[in-house]
Amino acid sequence: MSCDVKQLVELMRKCEADTREIIGGGAANMLAHWQRHEADKDRLVKFIHDRIHSSKKANGWKLHQSGRLSLEKIVAVHCPDLFTSGDVRVAKATLNLP
């Protein structure tokens, strides 16, 4: 399965909405900066890469535990073909996925 930029943008919209509902407005507003990159797949992938490699892993874990969409799940499950194997490893480790 290959993920295109249209799918990635839809996933990011869902992730932002889930973040707003589960984590709160502050985190969602920070995540909303992804919209600056939605027209450029490479820049959007870099934005996600930077976020999953940050020291703040609790939001992804909390979203995952709530059955919601996290950046890590986008990387590990929905669009792994857009990311490096290292990115996928980090995302899976954050979510405790095999």
C-alpha distances in whole Angstrom, upper triangle without the diagonal:
4,7,10,13,14,12,13,16,16,15,18,20,19,20,23,24,24,25,28,29,29,30,32,32,33,30,28,30,29,26,26,27,23,24,26,23,21,21,20,17,18,21,19,17,20,22,19,20,23,23,22,24,27,29,29,26,28,26,23,24,26,24,22,25,25,22,21,18,19,18,17,15,13,13,13,10,9,8,9,8,11,13,15,16,19,17,15,18,20,18,18,22,23,21,22,19,19
4,6,10,11,10,10,14,14,14,16,19,19,19,22,24,23,25,27,28,28,29,31,31,32,28,27,28,27,24,24,24,20,21,23,20,18,18,17,13,15,18,16,14,18,19,17,18,21,22,20,23,25,28,28,26,28,26,23,25,27,24,22,26,26,23,22,18,19,17,17,15,12,12,13,11,9,7,8,6,8,11,14,15,18,16,15,18,20,18,18,22,23,22,23,20,21
4,7,8,6,7,10,11,10,12,15,15,16,18,20,20,22,24,25,25,26,28,28,28,25,23,25,24,20,20,21,17,18,19,16,14,15,14,11,13,15,13,11,15,16,14,15,19,19,18,21,23,26,25,24,26,23,20,23,24,21,20,24,24,21,19,16,16,14,15,13,10,10,12,11,7,5,8,7,7,10,14,15,18,15,14,18,19,17,18,21,21,20,23,20,21
4,5,5,6,9,10,11,12,15,16,16,18,20,21,22,24,26,27,27,28,28,28,25,23,24,24,20,20,20,16,16,17,14,12,12,11,8,11,14,12,11,15,16,15,16,19,20,19,22,24,28,27,25,27,25,22,25,26,23,23,26,26,23,21,18,18,16,17,16,12,13,15,14,11,8,11,10,8,12,16,18,20,17,17,21,21,19,21,24,24,23,26,23,24
4,5,5,6,9,10,10,12,14,15,16,18,20,20,22,24,25,25,26,25,26,23,21,21,21,17,16,16,13,12,14,11,8,8,8,6,9,11,9,9,13,13,13,15,18,18,18,21,23,26,25,24,26,24,21,24,26,22,23,26,26,24,21,17,17,15,17,16,12,13,16,15,12,10,13,12,10,13,16,19,21,18,18,22,22,19,22,25,24,23,26,25,26
4,5,5,6,9,10,11,13,14,15,17,19,20,21,23,24,25,25,25,26,23,20,21,21,18,17,17,14,13,15,12,9,9,11,9,13,14,11,13,16,16,15,18,20,20,20,23,25,28,27,26,27,24,22,25,26,22,23,26,25,23,20,17,17,16,18,17,13,15,18,16,13,12,15,14,13,16,20,22,23,20,20,24,24,21,23,26,25,24,27,26,27
4,5,5,6,9,10,11,12,14,16,16,18,20,21,22,23,24,24,25,22,19,21,21,17,17,18,14,14,16,14,11,12,13,11,14,15,12,12,16,16,14,17,19,19,19,22,24,27,25,24,25,22,19,22,23,20,19,23,22,19,17,14,15,13,15,14,10,12,15,13,9,9,12,12,11,14,18,20,22,19,18,21,21,18,20,24,23,21,24,22,24
4,5,5,6,9,10,10,12,14,15,16,18,20,21,21,22,22,22,19,17,18,18,14,14,15,11,11,14,11,9,11,11,8,11,12,9,9,12,12,10,13,16,15,15,18,20,23,22,20,22,19,17,20,21,18,18,22,21,19,16,12,12,10,13,12,8,10,13,12,9,7,11,11,9,12,16,18,19,16,15,19,19,16,18,21,20,19,22,21,23
4,5,5,6,9,10,10,12,14,15,17,18,20,20,20,20,20,18,15,16,16,13,11,12,9,8,11,10,6,9,10,9,12,12,9,10,14,12,11,15,17,16,17,20,21,24,22,21,23,19,18,21,21,18,19,23,21,20,16,13,13,12,15,14,11,13,16,15,12,11,15,15,13,15,19,21,22,18,18,22,21,18,21,24,22,21,25,23,26
4,5,5,6,9,10,11,12,14,16,17,18,19,20,19,21,18,15,17,17,14,13,15,12,11,14,13,10,12,14,13,16,16,12,14,17,15,14,17,19,18,18,22,23,25,23,22,23,19,18,21,21,17,18,21,20,17,14,11,13,12,15,14,11,14,16,15,11,12,15,16,15,17,21,23,24,20,19,23,22,19,21,24,22,21,24,23,25
4,5,5,6,9,10,10,12,14,15,16,17,18,18,19,17,14,16,16,13,12,14,11,12,15,14,11,14,15,13,16,16,12,12,15,14,12,15,17,15,15,19,20,22,20,19,19,16,14,17,17,14,14,18,17,14,11,8,9,9,11,10,7,10,13,11,8,9,13,15,13,15,18,20,21,17,16,20,19,15,17,20,18,17,20,19,22
4,5,5,6,9,10,10,12,14,15,15,16,15,16,14,11,13,13,9,9,11,8,9,12,11,9,13,13,12,14,13,10,11,13,11,9,13,14,13,13,17,17,20,18,17,18,15,13,16,17,13,15,18,17,16,12,9,9,8,11,11,8,11,14,13,11,11,14,16,14,15,18,20,20,17,17,20,18,15,18,20,18,17,21,20,23
4,5,5,6,9,10,11,12,14,15,15,14,16,14,10,12,13,10,9,11,9,9,13,13,10,14,15,15,17,16,12,14,17,14,13,17,18,16,17,20,20,23,20,19,20,16,15,18,18,14,16,19,17,16,12,10,11,11,14,14,11,15,17,16,14,15,18,19,17,19,22,24,24,20,20,23,22,19,21,23,21,20,24,23,26
4,5,5,6,8,10,11,12,13,14,14,16,14,11,14,15,11,11,14,12,12,16,16,14,17,18,17,20,19,15,16,18,16,14,18,19,16,17,20,21,22,20,18,18,15,13,16,15,12,13,16,14,12,9,7,9,10,13,12,10,14,16,15,12,14,17,19,18,19,22,24,24,20,20,22,21,17,19,22,19,18,21,21,24
4,5,5,6,9,10,10,11,12,13,14,11,9,12,12,9,10,12,11,12,16,15,14,17,18,17,19,17,14,14,16,14,11,15,16,13,13,17,17,19,16,15,15,11,10,13,12,9,11,14,12,11,8,5,6,7,10,9,9,12,14,13,12,13,16,18,17,17,20,21,21,18,17,20,18,14,17,19,16,15,19,18,22
4,5,5,6,9,10,10,10,10,11,9,6,8,9,6,7,10,9,10,14,14,13,17,18,17,19,17,14,15,17,14,12,16,16,13,14,18,17,19,16,16,15,11,11,15,14,11,13,16,14,14,10,9,8,9,13,13,12,15,17,17,15,16,19,21,19,19,22,24,23,20,20,22,20,17,19,21,18,18,21,22,25
4,5,5,6,9,10,10,10,12,11,7,10,12,10,9,13,13,13,16,17,16,19,21,20,22,21,17,19,20,17,16,19,20,17,18,21,20,22,18,18,17,13,13,16,14,11,14,16,13,13,10,9,10,12,15,15,14,17,19,18,17,19,21,24,22,22,26,27,27,23,23,25,23,20,22,23,20,19,23,23,26
4,5,5,6,8,9,10,13,11,8,12,13,11,12,15,15,16,19,19,18,22,23,22,23,22,18,19,21,18,16,19,20,16,16,20,19,20,17,16,14,11,11,13,11,7,10,12,10,10,6,6,8,11,13,12,13,16,17,17,16,18,20,23,22,22,25,26,25,21,21,23,21,17,19,21,17,16,19,20,23
4,5,5,5,6,8,9,7,5,9,10,8,10,13,13,15,18,18,18,22,22,21,23,21,18,18,19,16,14,17,17,14,14,18,16,17,14,13,12,8,9,11,9,7,11,12,11,11,8,8,8,10,12,13,13,16,18,18,17,19,21,24,22,21,24,25,24,20,20,22,19,16,18,20,16,15,19,20,24
4,6,6,5,5,8,7,5,8,10,9,10,13,14,15,18,19,19,23,24,23,25,23,19,21,22,18,17,20,20,16,18,21,19,20,16,16,14,11,13,15,12,10,14,15,13,14,11,11,11,13,16,16,17,19,21,21,20,22,24,27,25,25,27,29,27,24,24,26,23,20,22,23,20,19,23,24,27
4,6,6,8,11,10,9,12,14,13,13,17,17,18,21,23,22,25,27,26,28,26,22,23,25,21,20,23,23,19,20,23,22,22,18,17,15,12,13,15,12,10,13,14,11,12,10,11,12,15,17,17,18,21,22,21,21,23,25,28,27,27,29,30,29,26,25,27,24,21,23,24,20,19,22,23,27
4,6,9,11,10,9,13,14,13,15,18,18,20,23,24,23,27,28,27,28,26,23,23,24,21,19,22,21,18,18,21,20,19,16,15,12,9,11,11,8,7,10,10,8,10,8,10,11,14,15,15,17,20,20,20,20,22,24,27,26,26,28,28,27,24,23,24,22,19,20,21,17,16,19,21,24
4,7,8,7,8,11,12,11,13,16,17,19,21,22,22,26,27,26,27,25,22,22,23,19,18,20,19,15,16,19,17,16,13,12,10,7,10,11,8,8,12,12,10,13,11,12,11,13,15,16,17,19,21,21,21,23,24,27,26,25,27,28,26,23,23,24,21,18,20,20,16,16,19,21,25
4,6,6,6,9,10,11,12,15,17,18,20,22,22,26,27,26,27,25,22,23,24,20,19,22,21,17,18,21,19,18,15,15,13,10,13,14,12,11,15,16,14,16,13,14,14,15,18,19,19,22,23,24,23,25,27,30,28,27,29,30,29,25,26,27,24,21,23,24,20,20,23,25,28
4,6,5,6,9,10,10,13,15,16,18,20,20,24,25,25,26,24,21,23,23,19,19,22,20,17,19,21,19,20,16,17,16,12,15,17,15,14,18,19,17,19,16,16,15,16,19,20,20,23,25,25,24,25,27,30,28,27,30,31,30,26,27,28,25,23,25,26,22,22,26,27,31
4,5,5,6,9,10,12,14,16,17,20,20,24,25,25,25,22,20,22,21,18,17,20,18,15,17,19,17,17,14,16,14,12,15,17,15,15,18,20,18,20,17,17,16,16,19,21,21,22,25,26,25,26,27,30,27,26,29,30,28,25,26,27,24,22,25,25,21,22,25,27,31
4,5,5,6,9,11,12,14,16,18,19,22,23,22,23,20,18,19,18,15,14,17,15,12,14,16,14,14,11,12,11,8,11,14,12,12,15,17,16,18,15,14,12,12,15,17,17,19,21,22,22,22,24,26,24,23,25,26,24,21,22,23,20,18,21,21,17,18,22,23,27
4,5,5,6,9,10,12,14,16,16,20,21,20,22,19,16,18,18,14,14,17,16,13,15,18,16,17,14,14,14,10,12,15,13,12,15,17,16,17,14,13,11,12,15,16,16,18,20,21,20,21,23,25,23,22,25,26,25,21,22,24,21,19,22,22,19,19,23,24,27
4,5,5,7,10,11,12,15,16,19,20,21,21,18,16,18,18,14,15,18,16,14,16,19,17,18,15,17,16,13,15,18,17,16,19,21,20,21,17,16,15,14,18,19,18,20,23,24,23,23,25,27,24,24,26,28,27,23,25,26,23,21,24,25,22,22,26,27,31
4,5,6,9,11,12,14,15,18,19,19,19,16,14,16,15,12,12,15,13,10,13,15,13,15,12,14,15,12,14,17,16,16,19,21,20,21,18,16,14,13,16,18,17,18,21,23,22,22,23,25,22,21,24,26,24,20,22,24,21,19,22,23,19,21,24,25,29
4,5,6,9,11,12,12,16,16,16,17,14,12,13,13,9,9,13,11,9,11,14,13,15,12,13,14,11,12,15,15,13,16,19,18,18,15,13,11,10,13,15,14,15,18,19,18,18,20,22,19,18,21,23,22,18,19,21,18,16,20,21,17,18,22,23,26
4,5,6,8,10,11,14,15,16,17,14,12,14,15,11,11,15,14,12,15,17,16,18,16,17,18,14,15,19,18,16,19,21,20,20,17,14,13,12,16,17,15,17,20,21,19,19,21,23,20,20,23,25,24,21,22,24,22,20,23,24,21,21,25,26,29
4,5,6,8,10,13,13,14,15,12,10,13,12,9,10,14,12,11,14,16,15,18,16,18,19,16,17,20,20,19,21,24,23,23,20,17,15,13,17,19,17,18,21,22,20,19,21,23,19,19,22,25,23,20,22,24,21,20,23,25,22,23,26,27,30
4,5,6,7,10,10,11,12,9,7,9,10,7,8,11,11,10,13,15,15,18,17,17,19,16,16,20,20,18,20,23,22,22,18,15,13,11,14,16,14,15,18,19,17,16,18,19,16,16,19,22,21,17,19,22,20,18,21,23,20,21,25,25,27
4,5,5,8,10,11,13,10,8,12,13,10,11,15,15,14,17,19,19,22,20,21,22,19,19,23,23,20,22,25,24,23,20,17,16,14,18,19,16,17,21,21,19,18,20,21,18,19,22,25,24,21,22,25,23,21,24,26,24,24,28,28,30
4,6,8,9,11,12,9,8,12,12,10,12,15,15,15,18,19,19,22,21,22,24,21,21,25,25,23,25,28,27,27,23,20,19,16,20,21,18,19,23,24,21,20,22,22,18,19,22,25,25,21,23,26,24,23,26,28,25,26,30,30,32
4,6,5,7,8,6,5,9,9,8,10,13,13,14,16,18,18,22,21,22,24,21,20,24,25,23,24,28,27,26,23,19,18,15,18,19,16,17,20,21,19,17,19,19,15,16,19,22,22,19,21,24,22,21,24,26,24,25,28,28,30
4,6,7,9,8,6,9,11,10,11,14,15,15,17,20,20,24,23,23,25,22,21,24,25,22,23,27,26,25,21,18,17,15,18,18,15,16,20,20,17,15,18,18,14,16,19,23,23,19,21,24,23,21,24,26,24,25,28,27,30
4,6,9,9,8,11,13,13,14,17,18,18,20,22,23,27,26,26,28,25,24,28,29,26,27,30,30,28,25,21,21,18,21,21,18,18,22,22,19,17,19,19,15,17,21,24,25,22,23,26,25,24,27,29,28,28,31,30,32
4,6,5,6,9,10,11,12,14,15,17,19,20,22,25,25,25,27,25,24,27,28,26,27,30,30,28,25,22,20,17,20,21,17,17,21,21,18,16,17,16,13,15,18,21,22,19,21,24,23,22,25,27,26,27,30,29,31
4,6,5,6,9,10,11,12,14,15,17,18,20,24,23,23,26,23,21,25,26,24,24,28,28,26,23,19,18,15,17,18,14,14,17,18,15,12,14,13,9,11,14,18,19,16,17,21,20,19,22,24,23,24,27,26,27
4,5,5,6,9,10,10,12,14,15,16,18,22,22,23,25,24,22,25,27,25,25,29,29,28,25,21,19,16,17,18,15,14,17,19,17,13,14,13,9,10,12,16,17,14,16,19,19,18,21,23,23,24,27,25,27
4,5,5,6,9,10,10,12,14,15,17,20,20,21,24,22,21,24,26,24,25,28,28,27,24,20,18,15,17,19,16,15,18,20,18,15,16,15,12,12,14,18,18,15,17,20,19,18,22,24,22,24,27,26,28
4,5,5,6,9,10,11,13,14,16,19,19,19,21,19,18,21,23,20,21,25,25,24,20,17,15,12,14,15,12,12,16,17,15,12,14,14,10,11,14,17,17,14,16,19,18,16,20,22,20,21,24,24,26
4,5,5,6,9,10,11,12,14,18,18,18,20,19,17,20,22,20,20,24,24,23,20,16,14,11,12,14,11,9,13,15,13,10,11,11,7,7,10,13,13,10,12,15,15,13,17,19,18,19,22,21,22
4,5,5,6,9,10,11,12,16,17,17,20,19,17,20,23,21,21,25,26,25,22,18,16,12,13,16,13,12,15,17,16,13,13,14,10,9,11,14,13,11,13,16,14,14,18,19,18,20,23,22,24
4,5,5,6,9,10,11,15,14,15,18,16,15,19,20,19,20,23,24,23,20,17,14,10,12,15,13,12,15,17,16,14,15,16,12,11,13,16,15,12,15,17,15,14,18,19,17,19,22,22,24
4,5,5,6,9,10,13,13,13,15,14,12,15,17,16,16,20,20,20,17,13,10,7,9,11,9,8,12,14,13,11,12,13,10,9,12,14,13,9,11,14,12,11,14,16,14,15,19,18,21
4,5,5,6,9,12,13,13,16,15,13,16,19,18,18,21,22,22,19,16,13,9,9,12,11,9,12,14,14,12,11,13,10,8,9,11,10,7,10,12,10,10,13,14,13,15,18,18,20
4,6,5,6,10,11,12,15,14,13,17,19,18,19,22,23,23,20,17,14,11,11,15,14,12,15,18,18,16,15,17,14,11,12,15,12,10,13,14,11,12,15,16,14,17,19,20,22
4,5,5,9,8,9,12,11,10,13,15,15,16,19,20,20,17,14,11,8,9,13,12,11,14,16,16,15,15,17,15,13,14,16,14,10,13,14,11,10,14,14,12,14,17,18,21
4,6,8,8,7,11,10,8,11,14,13,14,17,18,18,16,13,10,7,6,10,10,9,11,14,15,14,13,16,14,11,12,13,11,8,10,10,7,7,10,11,9,11,14,15,17
4,7,8,8,12,13,11,14,16,17,17,19,21,21,20,17,13,11,10,14,14,12,13,17,18,16,15,17,15,12,12,13,10,8,11,11,7,9,12,11,10,13,15,16,18
4,5,7,11,11,11,13,15,16,17,19,21,22,20,18,14,12,12,15,16,14,16,19,20,19,18,21,18,16,16,17,14,11,14,14,10,11,14,13,11,14,17,18,21
4,6,9,11,11,12,15,16,17,18,20,22,20,19,15,14,13,17,18,17,18,21,22,22,21,23,22,19,19,19,16,14,16,15,11,12,15,13,11,14,16,18,21
4,6,7,8,10,11,13,14,16,17,19,17,16,12,12,12,15,16,16,17,20,21,21,20,23,22,19,20,20,17,15,16,16,12,12,15,13,10,13,15,18,21
4,6,6,6,9,10,11,13,15,16,15,14,10,10,9,12,14,14,14,17,18,19,18,22,20,18,18,18,16,13,14,13,10,9,11,10,6,9,11,14,17
4,6,5,6,9,10,10,12,14,13,13,11,12,11,13,16,16,16,18,20,21,21,24,23,21,22,21,19,17,17,16,13,12,13,12,8,10,12,15,18
4,5,5,6,8,10,11,12,11,10,8,9,10,12,14,15,15,17,18,19,20,23,22,20,21,22,20,17,17,17,14,12,14,14,10,10,14,16,19
4,6,5,6,9,10,11,9,8,5,7,6,8,10,11,12,13,15,16,16,20,19,17,18,18,17,14,14,14,11,9,10,11,7,7,11,12,16
4,5,5,6,9,10,10,10,8,10,9,10,13,13,13,14,16,18,18,22,21,19,20,20,18,16,15,14,12,10,10,10,6,6,9,11,15
4,5,5,6,9,9,10,9,12,11,12,15,16,16,17,18,20,21,24,24,22,24,23,22,19,18,18,16,13,14,14,10,9,12,14,18
4,5,5,6,5,6,6,9,10,9,12,14,14,14,15,17,18,22,21,20,22,22,21,18,17,18,16,13,14,14,11,9,13,14,18
4,5,5,5,7,6,10,9,8,11,13,12,12,14,16,17,20,20,19,21,20,20,17,15,16,14,11,11,12,10,7,10,10,14
4,5,7,10,10,13,12,11,15,16,15,15,17,20,20,24,24,23,24,23,23,20,18,18,17,14,13,14,11,9,10,12,15
4,5,9,10,14,14,12,15,18,17,16,17,20,22,25,25,24,26,26,25,22,21,21,20,16,16,17,14,12,14,15,19
4,7,9,13,13,10,13,16,15,13,14,18,19,23,23,22,25,24,24,21,19,20,19,16,15,17,15,11,14,14,17
4,7,10,11,9,11,14,14,13,13,16,18,21,21,21,23,23,23,20,18,20,18,15,15,17,14,12,15,15,18
4,7,8,6,7,11,11,10,10,13,15,18,17,17,20,20,20,17,15,17,16,12,13,16,13,11,15,14,18
4,5,5,6,9,10,10,11,12,13,17,16,15,17,18,17,14,13,15,13,9,11,13,10,9,13,13,17
4,5,5,6,9,10,10,10,11,14,13,12,14,15,15,11,11,13,11,8,11,13,10,10,14,14,17
4,5,5,6,8,9,10,10,13,13,11,13,13,12,9,8,10,8,4,7,9,7,7,10,10,13
4,5,5,5,7,9,9,13,13,12,14,14,14,11,9,11,11,7,8,11,9,8,11,10,12
4,6,6,5,6,8,11,10,10,13,14,14,11,9,13,12,9,10,13,12,11,14,13,15
4,6,6,5,5,8,8,7,9,10,11,7,6,9,9,6,8,12,11,11,13,12,14
4,6,7,5,9,10,9,10,9,10,8,5,8,9,6,6,10,10,9,11,9,10
4,6,6,10,11,11,13,12,14,12,9,11,12,9,9,12,13,11,13,10,11
4,6,9,10,11,14,14,16,13,11,14,15,12,12,16,15,14,16,13,15
4,5,6,7,11,12,14,11,9,13,14,11,13,16,16,15,18,15,16
4,5,5,8,8,10,8,6,10,12,10,11,14,15,14,16,13,14
4,6,8,9,12,10,9,13,15,13,14,17,18,18,20,17,17
4,7,10,12,10,10,13,14,13,15,18,18,18,20,18,19
4,7,8,6,7,10,11,10,12,15,15,16,18,16,17
4,5,5,6,9,10,11,12,14,16,17,18,17,17
4,5,5,6,9,10,10,12,14,15,16,14,14
4,5,5,6,9,10,10,12,14,15,14,14
4,5,5,6,9,10,11,13,14,13,14
4,5,5,6,8,10,11,12,10,11
4,5,5,6,9,10,10,9,9
4,6,5,6,9,10,10,11
4,5,5,6,8,8,11
4,5,5,6,5,7
4,5,5,6,8
4,6,8,11
4,5,9
4,7
4
